[in-house]
Amino acid sequence: MIDNFFKEKRKYPRIELNLVAKYKVIDYEQLFQYTKTQNISAEGVCFESDELLKPGVYLQLEVDIQDNFPPISMIAEIRWADDIAPNKGKKYINGVKIISMPAKDEVRFLKYYCDRIIEKLSAYLK
């Protein structure tokens, strides 16, 4: 277990969350594609797609954190992509690094993320 801790390359832990989201590739005439997240961190999101998105592609990503406000809007860069279930139709999983977001969305997103971390940690105190 400790070995895995030191091998982890991410700065922030990922939290498994299935949130409604949508994305579109920047600079393409494309409508938003609806999706769901698999996990989030303070600087990244993992989500599903029906299309293969290659590393280096920039997206506009909107994630609904279910707080009765509009979805969090961000610009993100695809860092990696992989098949979810090879040979069972084309579905992909994508890891993105958040590049930028409006300040008001950044505050909401980071507060949401920190609240989820606290929930997870408090489970250990019971």
Buried (B, 14 or more C-beta within 10 A) or exposed (E): EEEEEEEEEEEEEBBEBEBBBBBBBEEEEEEEBEBBBBBBBBBBBBBBBEEEBEEEBBBBBBBBBEEEEEBBBBBBBBBEBEEEEEEEEEEBBBBBEBEEBEEEBBEBBBEBBEEBBEEEEEEEEE
